[in-house]
Amino acid sequence: MIHTQAATCFRSVSGFSNRVCLAVVLASNPLQAGVTRSQSVQLKKGWNAVHLEVSPSDADPAKVFAGTPIDVVARYFRLITSVEFIASPDDAAWKREGWGVWYAPDREDTFLTDLHAIQGNQTYLIHSKEDHLWSVSGTVRHTRRVWHHDSYNLVGFSVDPASPPTFAQLFEGAGAEIGQKIYRLQDGKWVKVLSPASTRVRSGEAFWTFCSGRTDFQGPIDLDLPGSGELDFGSRSQGLTIRWALNNSASGGLQVGFAPGSGAPFPIRRVQRDLSTLTETAPLLGSGHGFGADGARSGKFVLMVRQEDLGESEEGALLRFSDGKGCVEWVPVSVTSDSD
């Protein structure tokens, strides 16, 4: 059982594998259906710790894992007290430890299932009976992270699979509260990351880290969006304000553009105001736009969609925010054409 003493709580996890890779492909849907991504995770036989970034269109675990060798999936639900998590998924005390678990229908213990929905932006322990490339498609929403203080947190971050950051870069702006104790799966055991400055985060990976105080740390990229998890322009030519901050030493500022491979599904404009002339322009947001290249670590900007730019069969969009050091955030965009 895990409490708050790492030296005594992280035991061997037989069969666990930490070798998880992630591939992301954008899928374009009509505006009304939202924007989806396809996430692929290479599971190894045994247990895997996974950070799921998409919410499946059908959240029923039986549908999500149908046709796969995945037979047990567990998610930790926060207890009121300091974190206690089960070190070995082969132990039987799931319920007592605050876990919700799904068991495949062909298992004798399937009647014990109490995990009934698979959601994005969550971390899971996934058991597979064999090596398997698990692919799942779903919607994307931007969510703000909530840390449980004086406790271990099982977390994951969106990172660039080709050039992920190190753990030190990931927690650079967290101060002393987070990132001092990090444990990841290695050869079937929870192993402490001894060299955060040279150890890179794996895309799609979940890991344990201790939060020693109250914090609102969101990662290297902190986005404050109007609304709930997306940029919803509705049917009006309105501007939406995005506030941002970088919590690391990235020198290139914040990079904003459409998801790779998606192009510009419909025109999004950046509103620019010249206070000296009291004029306003709205150039198109291109494949990539930088903010903070002048050294600014935070700021705000306004995006808008004009009705006159829209056609009758536009598609949804997905924006990619990057710090240039391998950390990314994804924000869906929705708009309703007056012609609909």
C-alpha positions as CSV (number, residue, x, y, z in Angstrom):
1,M,0.0,0.0,0.0
2,I,1.3,3.5,-0.9
3,H,1.1,6.3,1.6
4,T,3.5,9.2,1.5
5,Q,6.8,7.5,2.2
6,A,8.3,6.5,-1.2
7,A,11.0,4.3,0.3
8,T,8.6,1.9,1.8
9,C,5.6,2.1,-0.6
10,F,6.8,1.4,-4.1
11,R,7.0,-2.4,-4.5
12,S,7.6,-4.5,-7.5
13,V,4.8,-4.5,-10.0
14,S,5.0,-7.9,-11.7
15,G,4.3,-7.8,-15.4
16,F,4.1,-4.0,-15.7
17,S,5.6,-2.4,-18.7
18,N,6.5,1.3,-19.1
19,R,7.2,1.1,-22.8
20,V,4.2,3.1,-24.1
21,C,4.3,5.0,-27.4
22,L,1.7,7.3,-28.8
23,A,0.7,8.3,-32.3
24,V,-1.9,11.0,-32.9
25,V,-3.8,11.4,-36.2
26,L,-6.3,14.2,-36.8
27,A,-9.8,13.1,-38.0
28,S,-12.0,15.8,-39.5
29,N,-15.7,15.7,-38.7
30,P,-18.5,18.1,-39.5
31,L,-18.7,21.0,-37.2
32,Q,-21.8,19.7,-35.4
33,A,-20.0,16.4,-34.6
34,G,-16.9,18.0,-33.1
35,V,-13.2,17.3,-33.7
36,T,-11.7,13.9,-33.0
37,R,-8.2,12.6,-32.8
38,S,-7.0,9.0,-33.0
39,Q,-4.6,7.9,-30.3
40,S,-2.6,4.7,-30.6
41,V,-0.8,3.2,-27.7
42,Q,1.6,0.3,-28.0
43,L,0.7,-1.9,-25.0
44,K,3.0,-4.7,-23.8
45,K,1.8,-8.0,-22.3
46,G,0.9,-7.3,-18.7
47,W,0.2,-4.0,-17.1
48,N,0.7,-0.6,-18.7
49,A,0.3,2.9,-17.2
50,V,-1.4,5.1,-19.8
51,H,-2.4,8.7,-20.1
52,L,-5.5,8.8,-22.3
53,E,-5.8,12.1,-24.2
54,V,-9.1,11.5,-26.0
55,S,-12.6,10.7,-24.9
56,P,-14.0,7.8,-26.9
57,S,-17.3,8.5,-28.7
58,D,-18.8,5.6,-26.8
59,A,-17.5,5.6,-23.3
60,D,-18.7,2.1,-22.5
61,P,-15.5,0.1,-21.6
62,A,-17.0,-3.0,-23.3
63,K,-17.2,-1.0,-26.5
64,V,-13.9,0.7,-26.1
65,F,-11.9,-2.5,-25.6
66,A,-14.0,-4.8,-27.8
67,G,-11.8,-7.0,-30.0
68,T,-8.6,-6.3,-28.0
69,P,-6.7,-8.5,-25.6
70,I,-7.3,-5.9,-22.8
71,D,-9.1,-7.6,-20.0
72,V,-8.6,-5.3,-16.9
73,V,-8.6,-1.5,-16.7
74,A,-8.3,0.5,-13.5
75,R,-8.7,4.2,-12.7
76,Y,-7.8,5.8,-9.4
77,F,-10.6,7.9,-7.9
78,R,-9.4,10.5,-5.4
79,L,-10.0,9.7,-1.7
80,I,-10.4,12.5,0.8
81,T,-7.3,11.4,2.7
82,S,-3.7,11.4,1.4
83,V,-3.2,9.2,-1.6
84,E,-3.1,5.4,-1.1
85,F,-2.7,3.5,-4.3
86,I,-2.1,-0.2,-4.9
87,A,1.4,-1.0,-5.9
88,S,0.6,-4.4,-7.5
89,P,-2.4,-4.6,-9.8
90,D,-2.5,-8.3,-9.0
91,D,-3.6,-7.6,-5.5
92,A,-7.3,-7.9,-4.7
93,A,-8.0,-4.7,-2.7
94,W,-9.0,-2.5,-5.6
95,K,-12.2,-1.3,-4.0
96,R,-10.6,-0.5,-0.6
97,E,-7.9,1.4,-2.3
98,G,-10.2,3.8,-4.2
99,W,-9.8,2.3,-7.6
100,G,-12.6,1.8,-10.2
101,V,-12.0,-1.3,-12.2
102,W,-13.4,-2.8,-15.4
103,Y,-13.2,-6.5,-16.0
104,A,-13.7,-8.0,-19.5
105,P,-17.1,-9.9,-19.9
106,D,-15.3,-13.2,-20.4
107,R,-13.6,-13.1,-17.0
108,E,-15.1,-14.8,-14.0
109,D,-14.8,-11.6,-11.9
110,T,-16.6,-9.4,-14.4
111,F,-19.5,-9.0,-12.0
112,L,-17.1,-6.9,-9.8
113,T,-16.9,-4.2,-12.5
114,D,-17.4,-0.7,-11.1
115,L,-15.7,1.4,-13.8
116,H,-18.4,2.2,-16.4
117,A,-17.0,5.0,-18.5
118,I,-13.6,5.7,-20.2
119,Q,-12.9,9.4,-20.3
120,G,-10.1,11.5,-21.8
121,N,-7.5,13.5,-19.9
122,Q,-7.3,10.7,-17.4
123,T,-4.7,8.1,-16.4
124,Y,-5.4,4.3,-16.4
125,L,-3.7,1.1,-15.6
126,I,-4.4,-1.2,-18.5
127,H,-3.7,-5.0,-18.5
128,S,-3.3,-6.7,-21.8
129,K,-3.0,-10.5,-22.3
130,E,-0.5,-9.9,-25.1
131,D,1.4,-7.2,-26.9
132,H,-1.1,-5.0,-28.7
133,L,-1.3,-1.7,-30.6
134,W,-4.4,-0.2,-29.0
135,S,-6.1,2.6,-31.1
136,V,-9.0,4.7,-29.9
137,S,-10.7,7.7,-31.5
138,G,-12.5,10.4,-29.6
139,T,-13.1,14.0,-28.9
140,V,-10.6,16.4,-27.4
141,R,-11.1,19.0,-24.7
142,H,-8.7,21.2,-22.9
143,T,-9.0,20.7,-19.1
144,R,-7.3,22.4,-16.2
145,R,-5.3,20.2,-13.9
146,V,-6.2,19.9,-10.3
147,W,-3.4,18.8,-7.9
148,H,-4.1,17.0,-4.7
149,H,-1.7,18.5,-2.2
150,D,0.5,16.5,0.3
151,S,-0.2,13.5,-1.8
152,Y,1.0,11.4,-4.8
153,N,-0.7,12.1,-8.1
154,L,-1.0,9.7,-11.0
155,V,-0.6,12.1,-14.0
156,G,0.3,12.4,-17.6
157,F,1.0,15.3,-20.0
158,S,0.6,15.8,-23.7
159,V,4.1,15.9,-25.2
160,D,5.5,15.7,-28.7
161,P,6.3,12.1,-29.4
162,A,9.2,13.1,-31.7
163,S,10.9,15.4,-29.2
164,P,9.4,15.1,-25.7
165,P,10.8,17.2,-22.8
166,T,12.8,16.0,-19.9
167,F,11.1,15.7,-16.5
168,A,13.1,18.7,-15.4
169,Q,11.8,20.8,-18.2
170,L,8.2,19.5,-17.6
171,F,8.3,20.7,-13.9
172,E,10.7,23.6,-14.3
173,G,8.1,26.2,-13.3
174,A,6.5,24.2,-10.5
175,G,8.8,25.3,-7.8
176,A,9.5,22.9,-4.9
177,E,5.9,21.6,-4.7
178,I,5.9,19.2,-7.7
179,G,8.4,17.1,-9.5
180,Q,10.8,16.4,-6.7
181,K,9.7,12.7,-6.4
182,I,8.8,11.0,-9.7
183,Y,8.2,7.3,-10.2
184,R,7.7,5.6,-13.5
185,L,7.4,2.0,-14.6
186,Q,10.6,0.2,-15.6
187,D,11.0,-3.5,-16.0
188,G,7.9,-4.2,-14.0
189,K,8.7,-2.0,-11.1
190,W,7.9,1.5,-10.0
191,V,11.3,3.1,-10.1
192,K,12.3,6.6,-9.0
193,V,13.5,9.0,-11.7
194,L,17.0,9.7,-10.5
195,S,18.1,12.1,-13.2
196,P,15.1,14.3,-14.2
197,A,17.4,16.6,-16.3
198,S,18.3,13.8,-18.7
199,T,15.2,11.5,-18.5
200,R,12.6,12.3,-21.1
201,V,8.9,12.0,-20.6
202,R,7.2,9.4,-22.9
203,S,4.2,10.4,-24.9
204,G,1.1,8.6,-23.6
205,E,2.9,7.7,-20.3
206,A,1.4,8.0,-16.8
207,F,3.6,8.3,-13.8
208,W,3.4,9.1,-10.1
209,T,4.7,12.4,-8.7
210,F,4.4,13.9,-5.2
211,C,2.7,17.3,-4.7
212,S,4.0,18.8,-1.4
213,G,1.8,21.9,-1.2
214,R,-1.2,23.7,-2.8
215,T,-0.5,24.8,-6.3
216,D,-2.3,25.7,-9.6
217,F,0.6,24.6,-11.7
218,Q,-0.7,23.5,-15.2
219,G,2.5,22.5,-16.8
220,P,4.9,24.4,-19.0
221,I,1.9,25.8,-20.9
222,D,-0.9,27.5,-19.0
223,L,-4.0,28.3,-21.0
224,D,-7.0,30.2,-19.7
225,L,-9.9,29.8,-22.2
226,P,-13.3,31.4,-22.3
227,G,-15.8,28.7,-21.9
228,S,-15.3,25.1,-21.1
229,G,-12.5,23.3,-22.8
230,E,-13.0,24.7,-26.3
231,L,-13.2,27.8,-28.4
232,D,-16.8,28.1,-29.3
233,F,-17.5,31.0,-31.7
234,G,-21.2,30.2,-32.0
235,S,-22.8,31.8,-35.1
236,R,-21.5,35.3,-34.5
237,S,-18.4,37.1,-35.7
238,Q,-17.1,37.5,-32.2
239,G,-13.7,37.6,-30.7
240,L,-12.6,35.2,-28.0
241,T,-9.7,36.1,-25.6
242,I,-7.1,33.4,-24.8
243,R,-4.7,34.2,-21.9
244,W,-1.5,32.3,-21.7
245,A,1.7,31.8,-19.7
246,L,4.9,29.8,-20.1
247,N,6.3,28.2,-17.0
248,N,9.7,27.2,-18.3
249,S,12.7,28.8,-20.1
250,A,11.5,28.1,-23.6
251,S,13.0,30.9,-25.7
252,G,10.8,30.7,-28.7
253,G,7.6,31.8,-27.0
254,L,4.2,30.2,-27.4
255,Q,3.6,28.7,-30.9
256,V,0.0,28.4,-32.1
257,G,-1.2,26.6,-35.2
258,F,-3.5,24.0,-36.6
259,A,-2.9,20.4,-35.8
260,P,-0.3,18.7,-38.1
261,G,-2.0,17.4,-41.2
262,S,-5.2,19.3,-40.7
263,G,-4.3,22.4,-42.6
264,A,-6.7,25.3,-42.0
265,P,-10.2,23.7,-42.0
266,F,-11.8,27.2,-41.9
267,P,-10.3,30.7,-41.5
268,I,-9.4,31.8,-38.0
269,R,-8.3,35.3,-37.6
270,R,-6.1,37.0,-35.0
271,V,-7.4,40.4,-34.0
272,Q,-4.7,43.1,-33.8
273,R,-5.3,46.5,-32.4
274,D,-3.0,49.5,-33.1
275,L,-3.5,51.8,-30.2
276,S,-1.5,54.6,-31.8
277,T,-3.9,54.8,-34.8
278,L,-6.9,53.3,-33.1
279,T,-7.3,50.8,-36.0
280,E,-8.0,47.1,-35.9
281,T,-7.0,44.4,-38.4
282,A,-7.7,40.6,-38.4
283,P,-5.1,38.7,-40.4
284,L,-5.5,35.0,-40.9
285,L,-3.9,32.6,-38.4
286,G,-1.5,30.6,-40.5
287,S,0.1,27.2,-40.0
288,G,2.0,28.6,-37.0
289,H,2.0,31.9,-35.1
290,G,4.3,32.9,-32.3
291,F,3.5,34.9,-29.1
292,G,6.1,36.0,-26.7
293,A,9.1,35.9,-29.0
294,D,10.0,39.3,-27.5
295,G,10.8,37.6,-24.2
296,A,7.3,37.9,-22.7
297,R,6.4,34.9,-20.5
298,S,2.6,35.6,-20.5
299,G,0.0,37.6,-22.4
300,K,-3.3,37.4,-24.1
301,F,-4.6,37.5,-27.7
302,V,-7.9,37.5,-29.4
303,L,-9.1,35.1,-32.1
304,M,-12.2,35.4,-34.2
305,V,-14.1,33.7,-37.0
306,R,-16.0,35.8,-39.6
307,Q,-19.3,34.5,-41.0
308,E,-18.4,35.8,-44.4
309,D,-15.4,33.5,-44.4
310,L,-17.5,30.4,-43.8
311,G,-18.9,28.1,-46.4
312,E,-21.9,25.7,-46.1
313,S,-20.0,22.6,-45.3
314,E,-17.1,23.7,-43.1
315,E,-15.2,21.2,-40.9
316,G,-14.1,21.4,-37.3
317,A,-10.6,22.6,-36.3
318,L,-8.0,21.6,-33.7
319,L,-5.4,24.1,-32.5
320,R,-2.0,23.0,-31.3
321,F,-0.2,25.1,-28.7
322,S,3.5,24.4,-28.2
323,D,6.3,25.8,-26.1
324,G,9.0,24.7,-28.6
325,K,10.5,22.3,-26.1
326,G,8.2,19.3,-26.6
327,C,5.2,20.3,-24.5
328,V,1.8,20.7,-26.3
329,E,-1.8,21.5,-25.5
330,W,-4.7,20.8,-27.8
331,V,-7.8,23.0,-28.1
332,P,-10.8,22.2,-30.3
333,V,-12.6,25.0,-32.2
334,S,-16.3,25.1,-33.0
335,V,-18.4,27.5,-35.1
336,T,-21.9,27.5,-36.4
337,S,-22.5,28.8,-39.9
338,D,-25.5,31.0,-40.4
339,S,-26.4,28.9,-43.5
340,D,-26.9,25.8,-41.2
